[in-house]
Amino acid sequence: MRKKQYIQRRHKYFVLLVLEIIGAWILTVLVIQYCTSTQQPVKNTIPISRFVRPRQKEQTVNIPWNLILINHENYVPDGFRPDLTTLNNGCQVDRRILPDLQRMMDAARKRGLYPSVCSAYRTEERQTYLLERDINKYLNQGCTEAEAREKASRWVALPGRSEHQTGLAVDIVAVDYPVLDETQEKRKEQQWLMENSWKYGFTLRYPKNKTNITKIGYEPWHYRYVGKKAAREMKKKNMCLEEYIKYVSGGM
């Protein structure tokens, strides 16, 4: 009798475990779909061909792969091809950052938190589409083309100037709140990541107090891999990547 009850309990726990795994997988898929969902068709459009990729700015200092600086002045190098690996949810990252990314996510989950990568590597075509979508959104709100471009570029980098094209950047959201807005900073997942991501080589790329330097609005979901040494120093000195590159180059 006891043996039968034991078997029944084991079977029950197994079923519950399977259901939990399936539920987590479905929820992750929904998170990715929500984060990457398209908006309704817009009346005004700007052809993709209008976004001309500017000539690459020469880097004055040789830096390792994990510290490559991509921003409004530094473009993804011509011919750059990241060595990608695919996460379980379909997102892709540079395979060199995967071990530390996995350790960081595992550490958060051990504390009862549920972060999820909803966006990572993007092609230049995808980046172009996202920028075009936001520009059209502002156009339909009555902005001029110049105003629409300026507002959109505060949140979406120009094609060729997005860290997502390197495979070194990840957008991480709380599974129960998969919205890319400033409310993310109130989630326990983000609070833990902001405090601990440096231990795994990541840094919050666009902090609230550095927007005048990064030229990108505050994004409490966008993490960039820079390596453990750099992340530790950036955390200690309260630096964004632009400041750190200048610091290690002897400019600060």
C-alpha positions as CSV (number, residue, x, y, z in Angstrom):
1,M,0.0,0.0,0.0
2,R,2.7,2.4,1.0
3,K,4.7,1.5,-2.1
4,K,1.6,2.3,-4.3
5,Q,1.1,5.7,-2.6
6,Y,4.8,6.5,-3.1
7,I,4.5,5.7,-6.8
8,Q,1.4,7.8,-7.1
9,R,3.1,10.8,-5.4
10,R,6.2,10.4,-7.7
11,H,3.9,10.3,-10.7
12,K,2.1,13.4,-9.5
13,Y,5.3,15.4,-9.0
14,F,6.6,14.3,-12.4
15,V,3.4,15.5,-14.1
16,L,3.6,18.8,-12.3
17,L,7.2,19.3,-13.3
18,V,6.5,18.6,-16.9
19,L,3.6,21.0,-16.9
20,E,5.8,23.7,-15.2
21,I,8.4,23.3,-17.9
22,I,5.9,23.5,-20.7
23,G,4.3,26.5,-19.1
24,A,7.6,28.3,-18.8
25,W,8.4,27.5,-22.4
26,I,5.1,28.9,-23.6
27,L,5.5,32.0,-21.5
28,T,9.0,32.6,-22.9
29,V,7.7,32.3,-26.4
30,L,4.9,34.8,-25.7
31,V,7.4,37.2,-24.1
32,I,9.5,37.2,-27.3
33,Q,6.5,37.7,-29.5
34,Y,5.3,40.6,-27.4
35,C,8.7,42.3,-27.4
36,T,9.2,41.9,-31.2
37,S,5.5,42.4,-32.2
38,T,4.9,44.9,-35.0
39,Q,2.6,47.9,-34.8
40,Q,-0.4,48.6,-36.9
41,P,0.2,49.7,-40.5
42,V,0.9,53.5,-40.8
43,K,-0.2,56.0,-43.3
44,N,3.1,57.7,-43.8
45,T,6.2,55.7,-44.6
46,I,9.9,56.4,-45.1
47,P,11.6,54.1,-47.6
48,I,14.3,51.9,-46.1
49,S,16.6,53.2,-48.8
50,R,16.6,56.6,-47.0
51,F,18.7,55.1,-44.2
52,V,22.1,55.3,-45.8
53,R,24.9,53.6,-43.8
54,P,27.6,56.2,-43.2
55,R,31.2,55.5,-43.7
56,Q,33.0,53.7,-40.9
57,K,34.7,56.0,-38.4
58,E,38.3,54.9,-37.8
59,Q,39.0,53.6,-34.3
60,T,42.0,55.3,-32.8
61,V,42.7,52.6,-30.2
62,N,42.9,48.8,-30.6
63,I,40.5,47.3,-28.2
64,P,39.5,43.6,-27.5
65,W,36.3,42.2,-29.0
66,N,34.3,42.5,-25.8
67,L,34.9,46.3,-25.6
68,I,34.0,47.2,-29.2
69,L,32.2,50.5,-29.0
70,I,29.1,50.9,-31.1
71,N,27.3,54.2,-30.8
72,H,26.2,57.3,-32.7
73,E,29.8,57.9,-33.7
74,N,31.2,54.4,-34.0
75,Y,29.7,52.0,-36.4
76,V,29.7,48.3,-36.8
77,P,32.9,47.6,-38.8
78,D,32.5,46.7,-42.5
79,G,32.4,43.0,-43.0
80,F,31.8,42.3,-39.3
81,R,30.3,38.9,-38.8
82,P,29.6,37.7,-35.2
83,D,30.0,34.1,-34.3
84,L,26.5,33.3,-33.2
85,T,24.9,30.6,-31.1
86,T,21.1,30.2,-30.6
87,L,19.4,30.3,-27.2
88,N,16.6,27.9,-26.3
89,N,14.1,30.6,-27.1
90,G,15.5,31.3,-30.6
91,C,17.4,34.5,-29.8
92,Q,21.0,34.6,-30.9
93,V,24.1,35.9,-29.2
94,D,27.9,35.8,-29.7
95,R,28.8,32.3,-28.5
96,R,31.6,33.7,-26.4
97,I,29.2,35.5,-24.0
98,L,26.9,32.5,-23.6
99,P,28.6,30.8,-20.6
100,D,28.5,34.0,-18.5
101,L,25.0,34.9,-19.7
102,Q,23.8,31.4,-18.7
103,R,25.4,31.7,-15.2
104,M,23.8,35.1,-14.7
105,M,20.3,33.9,-15.6
106,D,20.8,30.7,-13.5
107,A,21.9,32.8,-10.5
108,A,18.8,35.0,-10.8
109,R,16.5,32.0,-11.1
110,K,18.0,30.4,-8.0
111,R,16.7,33.5,-6.1
112,G,13.2,33.0,-7.4
113,L,13.4,35.5,-10.2
114,Y,12.4,35.0,-13.7
115,P,14.3,37.1,-16.2
116,S,14.0,36.4,-19.9
117,V,16.1,37.5,-23.0
118,C,13.5,38.9,-25.4
119,S,15.9,40.4,-27.9
120,A,19.6,39.9,-28.8
121,Y,21.4,39.8,-32.1
122,R,19.7,41.7,-35.0
123,T,20.6,42.0,-38.6
124,E,21.0,45.5,-40.1
125,E,17.8,44.9,-42.0
126,R,15.9,44.3,-38.8
127,Q,17.4,47.4,-37.2
128,T,16.4,49.4,-40.2
129,Y,12.8,48.1,-39.9
130,L,12.6,49.0,-36.2
131,L,13.9,52.5,-36.8
132,E,11.5,53.0,-39.7
133,R,8.6,51.8,-37.6
134,D,9.3,54.3,-34.8
135,I,9.8,57.2,-37.2
136,N,6.5,56.4,-38.9
137,K,4.8,56.2,-35.4
138,Y,6.0,59.8,-34.7
139,L,5.0,61.0,-38.2
140,N,1.5,59.8,-37.6
141,Q,1.5,61.7,-34.3
142,G,1.9,64.9,-36.3
143,C,5.7,65.3,-36.1
144,T,7.8,66.6,-38.9
145,E,10.2,64.2,-40.5
146,A,13.1,65.9,-38.7
147,E,11.3,65.7,-35.3
148,A,10.3,62.1,-35.9
149,R,13.9,61.1,-36.7
150,E,15.2,62.8,-33.6
151,K,12.6,61.2,-31.3
152,A,13.0,57.8,-32.8
153,S,16.8,57.9,-32.6
154,R,16.6,58.4,-28.9
155,W,15.3,54.9,-28.5
156,V,16.4,53.0,-31.7
157,A,19.9,53.2,-32.9
158,L,20.5,53.9,-36.6
159,P,21.3,50.8,-38.7
160,G,25.0,50.1,-38.4
161,R,25.1,51.8,-35.0
162,S,23.3,49.3,-32.9
163,E,25.0,47.1,-30.4
164,H,22.5,44.4,-31.2
165,Q,24.3,43.9,-34.5
166,T,27.3,42.6,-32.6
167,G,25.6,39.8,-30.7
168,L,27.0,41.3,-27.4
169,A,23.9,43.0,-26.3
170,V,20.7,41.5,-24.8
171,D,17.4,42.9,-23.8
172,I,16.2,41.2,-20.6
173,V,12.7,41.6,-19.2
174,A,10.8,40.1,-16.3
175,V,8.7,37.2,-17.6
176,D,5.6,38.6,-16.0
177,Y,6.1,42.1,-17.4
178,P,7.6,41.8,-21.0
179,V,7.3,45.5,-21.7
180,L,10.3,47.6,-22.8
181,D,9.6,50.7,-20.7
182,E,11.0,52.4,-17.6
183,T,8.7,50.4,-15.4
184,Q,11.1,47.5,-15.9
185,E,13.4,49.2,-13.3
186,K,10.8,48.4,-10.6
187,R,10.8,44.7,-11.3
188,K,12.8,42.6,-8.9
189,E,14.5,40.9,-11.8
190,Q,15.9,44.2,-13.1
191,Q,16.9,45.4,-9.6
192,W,18.9,42.2,-9.1
193,L,20.5,42.5,-12.6
194,M,21.5,46.1,-12.0
195,E,23.1,45.2,-8.8
196,N,24.8,41.9,-9.9
197,S,25.2,41.8,-13.7
198,W,28.8,43.1,-13.4
199,K,29.8,39.9,-11.6
200,Y,29.1,38.0,-14.9
201,G,30.7,40.5,-17.2
202,F,27.6,42.6,-18.1
203,T,26.8,46.2,-17.7
204,L,23.6,48.2,-17.9
205,R,24.5,50.0,-21.2
206,Y,22.2,53.0,-21.1
207,P,21.8,54.1,-17.5
208,K,19.5,57.0,-16.5
209,N,22.4,59.4,-15.5
210,K,24.5,58.9,-18.7
211,T,22.1,59.7,-21.5
212,N,24.0,62.9,-22.3
213,I,27.0,60.7,-23.1
214,T,25.4,57.6,-24.7
215,K,22.9,59.7,-26.6
216,I,20.3,57.0,-26.0
217,G,17.4,57.2,-23.6
218,Y,17.3,55.3,-20.4
219,E,16.9,51.6,-21.0
220,P,16.6,49.5,-17.8
221,W,16.5,46.3,-19.9
222,H,19.5,46.6,-22.2
223,Y,22.6,44.8,-21.0
224,R,26.0,44.7,-22.8
225,Y,28.7,42.1,-22.3
226,V,32.1,43.8,-21.7
227,G,33.9,41.0,-19.7
228,K,34.2,40.6,-15.9
229,K,37.3,42.9,-15.5
230,A,35.7,45.8,-17.4
231,A,32.3,45.3,-15.8
232,R,33.8,45.4,-12.3
233,E,35.8,48.6,-13.0
234,M,32.8,50.3,-14.7
235,K,30.6,49.4,-11.7
236,K,33.2,50.7,-9.2
237,K,33.9,53.9,-11.1
238,N,30.2,54.5,-12.2
239,M,31.2,54.6,-15.9
240,C,29.3,53.9,-19.0
241,L,31.1,52.2,-21.9
242,E,32.0,55.5,-23.6
243,E,33.7,56.7,-20.4
244,Y,35.5,53.4,-19.8
245,I,36.9,53.2,-23.3
246,K,38.2,56.8,-22.9
247,Y,39.6,55.8,-19.4
248,V,41.5,52.7,-20.6
249,S,42.8,54.7,-23.6
250,G,44.4,57.3,-21.3
251,G,41.9,60.0,-22.0
252,M,40.5,60.4,-18.5
